[in-house]
Amino acid sequence: MNRQAGFITWSRFRYVVLVGSIIGSMLLSSIGAAGAPSGGALTNKGNAGSNALSVSALAAETVTAPTGLRSTVSTTTSITLVWSPSTSTAGTIARYEIYNGAALAGTSTTTTYRVMGLTADQAYTFSVKAVDSAGNISASSSSVTVYAVADANEPDNTAATALPINYGTLYFSMISSSTDVDYYKFTALSSVNHVTVSVPSIKNYDVILYDSAMNVVASGTKPTGEWEEVTFPVTPGNVYYIKVLGVSGQYMTAIYQLYLSQVVKQYVYNSPGQLLQTYVQKGLYRHQTDMLYDSNGNLTRKLMSKQILGYRDMDTSPAYSPFDNAGYSGLIGLDANNRSVSVDLGSSRGIAKAELTDSDNTTRLSQGNYVIYKSNDNITYTAVTGWLFSASVVNGRMVHAFTFNGLSARYLRITTNFADASPTFYIKLQDDMKLYLNS
């Protein structure tokens, strides 16, 4: 009886094991067929001799780290941060956590956050983490170190204390109180000049230009939020003053930008002698007109655009780096420090071709060293594909041309992949970067 009982017990145990194996295999097959992640654990939750089984198939849930963290607005006491969104395999992104060093500065449900209560001219290092709806937390974004900006140009409230400025340099300042005004002075180099003042979007600032006797030469009085753009005649060698003020005492501790330039005109002709383009550089803007001809050489269309050109140093994340150094007028060694050059066309336009002209006829740059990006929002850039490249020497200078097929964009960025500090390809943006539009 004992042996019989033992046999019966063993038989039942073997039967349960066999059934359990079959059920387990069926369950795992069912899970696989349903698309659940592999690697699930099969467990027996019953007592010995039970055929009650359960399966757990736990997915590896991930949240991507935010990218492209940068600051967009800085005042004496605050900084606005923006970044590109994260994604999650387990659900939606519930919030972002913003860190000042190791301390939590705040949270945001969008991809922007304004950090308040800062001290002017002090460095702050920020990073961001994403948290999804399941509570999973991403790795930290790359950090960014920024400064709250002080009104460093003070005192500049009178002509006697005016800040001396130069052509082609971008100056940053702010109207910091209801009685604050800013004066600048310069010595004219040419007969026609232009000044640009980028006004905070919710404020109304005016610009007044004076000669050395404080007679009004010109003024800019556009409505709230619009940049002031003033072209004015001057006498070379004479001193002039620029005054920036808030209308009816308006002020804001957000910076404005001022840019003084000469008005420069350029003309581009094709080999039959037809006028292809005109360029008029006014302040930050390059006003361009493209002439389109039919196969018989008849002028069919004129395309006008208002462009801003800029460049970025150490552009190691061009897919997420915003437009920078607007209106820069200096010489740029393009093939060094991961530099890029960009143009803002103001709206999405059809771009047929871009050209970069070197200062001489030697360079180490070739087609494989370039990557070109486009964007319509200046937040996310995508690579342009299918473009054609050519290199030629024109009037002793190397010209690199990029021809596009069906390209439309507001922002175009041309990057190179040299990280060292030994450039061979030097350009001045306003003179040596040209775009040819077709719509």
C-alpha positions in Angstrom: 0.0 0.0 0.0 2.8 2.4 0.8 4.5 1.7 -2.5 1.2 1.9 -4.3 0.4 5.2 -2.6 3.8 6.4 -3.4 3.4 5.4 -7.0 0.0 7.2 -7.2 1.5 10.3 -5.6 4.4 10.3 -8.0 2.1 9.8 -11.0 0.0 12.7 -9.9 3.1 14.8 -9.4 4.4 13.9 -12.8 1.1 14.6 -14.4 0.9 18.1 -12.8 4.5 18.9 -14.0 3.6 17.8 -17.5 0.4 19.7 -17.6 2.2 22.7 -16.1 4.8 22.6 -18.8 2.2 22.4 -21.5 0.1 25.2 -20.0 3.3 27.3 -19.5 4.3 26.8 -23.1 0.9 27.7 -24.3 0.8 30.8 -22.2 4.2 31.9 -23.3 3.3 31.3 -26.9 0.1 33.3 -26.4 2.0 36.1 -24.9 4.5 36.1 -27.8 1.6 36.1 -30.3 0.0 39.0 -28.6 3.1 41.1 -29.0 4.1 41.2 -25.3 7.8 41.7 -24.6 9.9 38.5 -24.3 11.6 37.6 -21.1 8.5 37.2 -18.9 8.6 35.1 -15.8 6.5 31.9 -15.5 5.6 31.2 -11.9 3.6 28.5 -10.0 1.5 30.2 -7.4 -0.4 27.1 -6.1 0.5 24.4 -3.6 2.3 21.2 -4.5 0.1 19.3 -6.9 -1.8 22.4 -8.1 -2.0 23.3 -11.8 -2.7 27.0 -11.1 -0.1 29.0 -13.0 0.5 32.7 -13.7 2.7 34.7 -16.1 4.3 38.1 -15.7 5.8 39.8 -18.7 7.4 43.0 -17.6 8.6 45.4 -20.2 11.8 47.5 -20.0 10.2 50.9 -19.8 12.4 53.9 -20.8 12.1 57.7 -20.9 14.4 59.6 -23.2 16.4 62.5 -21.7 15.4 66.0 -22.9 17.7 67.5 -25.5 18.7 70.9 -26.8 18.5 72.7 -23.5 19.2 76.4 -23.9 18.2 79.8 -22.6 16.2 82.2 -24.7 15.5 85.2 -22.5 17.6 86.6 -19.7 16.8 89.5 -17.3 18.5 90.7 -14.2 16.6 88.3 -12.1 15.3 85.5 -14.4 16.2 83.1 -17.2 13.8 81.3 -19.5 14.9 77.8 -20.5 13.6 75.8 -23.5 14.4 72.2 -24.6 13.2 69.6 -27.0 10.6 67.0 -25.8 11.2 63.6 -24.4 9.4 60.4 -25.3 8.3 57.3 -23.2 7.6 53.7 -24.1 5.2 53.4 -21.1 2.9 56.4 -21.7 2.9 60.2 -22.1 5.3 62.7 -20.5 3.7 64.0 -17.4 6.1 66.7 -16.4 9.7 68.0 -16.6 11.9 68.6 -13.5 14.2 71.5 -13.8 17.4 71.4 -11.6 19.6 74.3 -10.6 22.8 72.3 -9.9 21.6 69.4 -7.8 18.6 71.3 -6.4 15.1 71.1 -7.9 14.2 74.5 -9.2 10.7 73.7 -10.4 8.5 71.6 -12.7 6.8 72.2 -16.0 4.3 70.4 -18.2 5.6 72.1 -21.3 9.1 72.4 -22.8 9.8 75.8 -21.3 10.4 77.1 -17.8 11.2 80.5 -16.4 13.6 80.5 -13.4 12.9 83.4 -11.1 14.8 85.1 -8.2 18.3 85.0 -9.7 21.2 87.4 -9.1 22.5 89.4 -11.9 25.9 88.4 -13.4 26.0 85.2 -11.5 26.5 81.9 -13.3 23.8 79.2 -12.9 23.9 75.6 -14.3 20.6 74.0 -15.2 19.6 70.6 -16.3 16.2 68.9 -17.0 14.7 65.4 -16.4 11.5 64.0 -17.9 8.9 62.1 -15.8 6.2 60.0 -17.7 2.7 59.1 -16.6 3.9 55.8 -15.1 6.4 57.6 -12.9 9.5 56.6 -14.8 12.3 59.3 -14.7 14.7 59.9 -17.5 18.4 60.5 -17.3 19.4 64.2 -17.0 19.7 66.4 -20.1 23.0 68.0 -20.9 23.6 70.9 -18.6 23.7 74.6 -19.7 25.5 77.4 -17.8 23.9 80.8 -18.2 24.0 84.2 -16.5 21.3 86.6 -15.4 22.1 89.8 -17.4 22.7 93.1 -15.6 22.2 96.5 -17.2 26.0 96.7 -17.7 26.0 99.9 -19.8 24.8 102.2 -17.1 25.3 105.1 -16.6 24.2 105.9 -20.2 21.2 108.2 -19.5 22.5 111.3 -21.2 24.5 112.3 -24.3 27.4 113.1 -22.0 27.5 109.5 -20.7 26.6 107.8 -24.0 28.1 104.4 -24.7 30.6 104.5 -27.6 29.7 101.9 -30.2 31.1 100.4 -33.4 29.6 99.3 -36.6 28.8 95.6 -37.0 28.6 94.8 -33.3 25.5 93.6 -31.5 24.9 95.5 -28.2 22.7 94.3 -25.4 20.9 96.5 -22.9 17.6 97.1 -21.2 15.2 99.8 -20.3 15.1 99.0 -16.6 12.8 101.7 -15.1 10.1 104.1 -16.2 12.7 107.0 -16.3 15.5 105.0 -17.9 16.8 106.0 -21.3 19.9 104.7 -23.1 22.2 106.8 -25.2 24.9 105.6 -27.7 27.3 107.6 -29.8 29.4 106.8 -32.9 31.5 108.4 -35.6 29.9 108.0 -39.1 32.0 106.1 -41.7 29.6 106.4 -44.7 26.9 108.7 -45.9 24.0 106.3 -45.2 23.6 104.3 -42.0 21.1 102.0 -40.5 20.2 101.1 -36.9 18.2 98.1 -35.7 16.7 97.8 -32.2 15.0 94.5 -31.3 12.2 95.4 -29.0 10.7 93.0 -26.4 7.5 91.6 -27.9 5.1 93.2 -25.3 6.8 96.6 -25.1 6.9 99.7 -27.3 10.3 101.3 -27.5 11.3 104.2 -29.8 14.6 105.2 -31.3 15.7 108.8 -31.9 18.9 109.8 -33.8 20.7 113.1 -33.2 23.6 115.0 -34.7 26.4 116.4 -32.5 24.3 119.5 -31.8 21.4 117.3 -30.6 19.3 118.1 -33.6 17.0 115.2 -34.5 18.2 113.4 -37.7 15.7 110.5 -37.8 13.5 108.4 -35.6 11.7 105.1 -35.4 8.3 104.9 -33.8 6.8 101.6 -34.7 4.0 100.1 -32.5 4.3 97.6 -29.6 6.5 94.6 -30.2 7.8 95.7 -33.6 11.6 96.1 -34.1 12.7 99.6 -34.9 14.5 99.8 -38.3 15.8 103.3 -39.2 17.9 104.2 -42.2 19.3 107.7 -42.0 21.8 110.0 -43.8 24.9 111.1 -42.1 28.1 113.0 -42.8 31.2 110.8 -42.7 33.5 111.8 -39.8 30.8 113.5 -37.7 29.6 112.3 -34.3 26.0 111.1 -33.9 23.9 109.9 -31.0 21.2 107.2 -30.7 18.6 107.3 -28.0 16.4 104.3 -27.0 13.4 104.9 -24.7 10.2 103.3 -23.6 7.0 105.0 -24.9 5.0 106.5 -22.0 7.5 105.1 -19.4 7.3 101.5 -20.6 10.2 99.4 -19.4 11.1 95.7 -18.9 14.1 93.9 -17.4 14.4 91.8 -20.6 17.2 92.7 -22.9 16.9 94.5 -26.3 19.6 94.4 -28.9 21.0 97.3 -30.9 23.0 97.0 -34.1 24.5 99.8 -36.2 25.6 99.2 -39.8 26.4 101.0 -43.0 24.0 100.4 -45.8 25.7 98.2 -48.3 24.4 97.3 -51.8 25.6 94.3 -53.9 24.6 93.2 -57.4 25.0 89.7 -58.9 25.0 89.1 -62.7 25.0 86.0 -64.8 27.3 85.3 -67.7 25.0 87.0 -70.3 25.1 90.1 -68.2 21.5 89.8 -66.8 20.9 91.0 -63.2 20.3 88.0 -61.1 20.2 89.5 -57.6 20.4 92.6 -55.6 21.4 92.7 -51.9 20.9 95.7 -49.6 22.3 95.2 -46.1 20.5 97.2 -43.5 21.3 96.5 -39.9 20.6 92.9 -39.1 18.6 92.4 -42.3 19.7 91.7 -45.8 17.1 92.7 -48.3 17.4 90.5 -51.3 15.6 90.5 -54.7 15.9 87.5 -57.0 15.2 88.0 -60.8 13.8 84.9 -62.6 14.1 84.6 -66.4 12.5 82.3 -68.9 14.4 80.2 -71.5 14.4 83.2 -73.9 16.0 85.5 -71.3 12.8 87.4 -70.5 12.3 88.6 -66.9 9.3 86.7 -65.5 9.4 87.2 -61.7 11.0 89.2 -58.9 11.2 87.5 -55.6 11.9 89.7 -52.5 13.0 88.4 -49.1 14.2 89.9 -45.9 17.0 87.8 -44.4 19.0 87.6 -41.2 22.3 85.7 -41.3 24.1 84.2 -38.3 26.6 81.6 -37.2 27.1 79.2 -34.3 30.3 78.2 -32.7 30.6 74.6 -31.3 27.4 73.6 -33.0 27.7 70.0 -31.9 23.9 69.4 -31.8 22.7 71.2 -35.0 19.4 69.4 -35.0 18.4 71.2 -31.8 20.6 74.4 -31.8 18.7 77.6 -32.4 19.7 80.4 -34.7 22.5 82.5 -33.1 24.8 85.6 -33.6 22.2 87.3 -35.9 23.7 89.9 -38.1 27.3 89.0 -37.3 29.6 91.0 -39.6 33.1 89.6 -38.8 35.2 87.1 -40.5 34.3 83.4 -39.8 36.7 80.5 -40.2 34.0 78.0 -41.1 35.9 74.7 -40.9 36.8 74.9 -37.2 35.2 74.4 -33.8 32.2 72.7 -35.3 30.9 76.0 -36.7 27.8 76.5 -38.8 26.3 79.3 -40.7 22.5 80.0 -41.0 20.0 82.2 -42.6 16.5 83.1 -41.5 14.3 84.0 -44.5 11.4 85.3 -42.4 8.9 82.7 -43.8 9.2 79.4 -45.6 10.6 80.0 -49.1 11.7 77.8 -52.0 15.5 77.6 -52.0 17.1 76.6 -55.3 20.8 77.0 -54.4 23.2 78.3 -51.7 26.8 79.5 -52.2 29.7 80.0 -49.9 32.7 81.9 -51.1 36.1 81.5 -49.5 38.5 84.4 -49.0 41.0 82.7 -51.3 41.2 79.6 -53.5 42.5 77.0 -51.1 40.5 75.0 -48.5 40.4 71.5 -46.9 36.6 71.5 -47.2 34.9 69.1 -49.6 31.4 67.7 -50.0 31.8 65.1 -47.3 32.5 67.7 -44.7 29.2 69.4 -45.0 25.8 68.6 -43.5 22.8 70.9 -44.3 19.8 71.3 -42.1 16.4 73.0 -42.5 13.7 74.2 -40.1 10.5 76.2 -40.0 10.4 76.8 -36.2 14.0 77.3 -35.2 13.6 74.5 -32.6 14.0 71.3 -34.5 16.2 71.0 -37.6 16.1 68.1 -40.0 18.9 67.1 -42.4 18.5 68.1 -46.1 19.1 65.2 -48.5 19.6 64.9 -52.2 21.6 68.1 -52.7 24.3 68.4 -55.3 27.7 69.9 -54.6 30.2 71.8 -56.8 33.4 73.6 -56.3 34.9 76.2 -58.6 37.3 79.1 -58.5 35.8 82.5 -59.4 38.0 85.6 -59.5 40.7 83.8 -57.5 38.2 82.7 -54.8 36.9 79.2 -54.1 33.1 78.9 -54.4 31.2 76.0 -52.9 27.7 75.7 -54.3 24.8 73.5 -53.0 21.9 72.9 -55.4 18.6 71.7 -54.0 15.6 70.0 -55.5 12.2 70.9 -54.0 13.6 72.5 -50.8 11.4 74.8 -48.9 12.3 76.2 -45.5 12.4 79.3 -43.4 15.8 78.5 -41.7 18.7 76.9 -43.6 21.9 75.9 -41.8 25.2 74.7 -43.3 27.5 72.8 -40.9 31.0 71.4 -41.1 32.6 68.6 -39.2 36.0 70.0 -38.2 36.4 70.3 -34.5 40.0 71.6 -34.4 41.0 75.3 -34.5 42.8 75.5 -37.8 40.3 76.9 -40.3 41.1 77.3 -44.0 37.7 78.6 -45.3 37.0 82.2 -44.3 33.8 84.1 -45.1 31.9 87.2 -44.2 28.3 86.3 -44.0 26.7 89.3 -45.7 29.2 89.2 -48.6 30.0 85.5 -49.0 26.9 83.5 -48.2 24.3 83.7 -51.0 20.9 82.0 -51.5 19.0 81.8 -54.7 15.2 81.5 -54.3 12.6 80.1 -56.6 9.4 80.8 -54.7 
